[in-house]
């Protein structure tokens, strides 16, 4: 997992590159970006609130936002094939 050395990026330096209502989708996108060595932060998760209101955003450092958007666009255009049972 890509991390920043001993510091969390300032939210002013981050740019939203993906929005969703699903935590699992946000986690997949964060993992996709981190596998490309782009630090990613999910904003909007609230483990203390069992009924969270609003969606989640995946944010990255502003200087990597364009690359992150390109990676996300490519992923969405060519999603991984689902496992298909050959027996039906």
N, C-alpha and C positions, 0 to 999 in steps of 0.2 A: 504494500500500500504506500502510495506516495504521501510524504508528510513534509511539513515545513519545519526546519530545525528550530526547536525550542520556542516557537511562537505561533500564535494563531493569526491569520491575516486579518487586518482591519477591515470591517464591513465596507468602509468607503472605497477600498481597493478592489472589491469584488463586484462581479457583474452577473446578473441572472441569465442563464443560458437555457433553462428548461423549467417548466412549471407543470404540476400534476396534482391530482387529488389523492393519488395512491402512493403510499409510502414505499411499497414494493417496487413500483416503477422508478421512483426517485433513487432508490438504492441501486437498481440495475444501472441507471445512467451514471451515478457516482462511480460505481465499479468500472464501467466502461471507460470513463475519463481517467480514473486513477491507473487503469492498465496502460493508458497512453501517457502516463507520467504527468498528468495534469491534476493538481490539487483541486479537490471539489468538496464543497460543504453543502449539506442539506439544511435548509432553513425552513422552519415551520413545524418540525416534529415537536410534539409535546407529550412526552410519556406520562406526565402527571395528570393530564386531562383525558379521561376515557372517551369523551366525545369532542374531538378536536374540531374547531371551526376554521374553514379556509383550507387552502391548498398548501403545497410544499414547493419550494424552489430549490434548484440546484444552482449554486453560485461558484464561480471560478475567478482567479485573478484576472483583472481586466485585460492584461497583455496576452492572455491565453484564451480569451472569450471567442475570438473568431475561429481558432483551431478547434475549440470544444464544440462550437455550433456545427462545424463541418463534420466532425466525428459523429455527432448525434444525427445529423441529416443522413449521412451514409448508413448508419445503423438502422434508421427508420425506413430507408429506401430498400434495404436488403436485410430484413430481419432473419435471425437464425431459423433454419427449418425445424419445425416441431418433430419430435420423435413419432414415427408412423409405425404402427403395428402391421407387419407384413401379412399377418393372418387375418386382418380385418377388423 
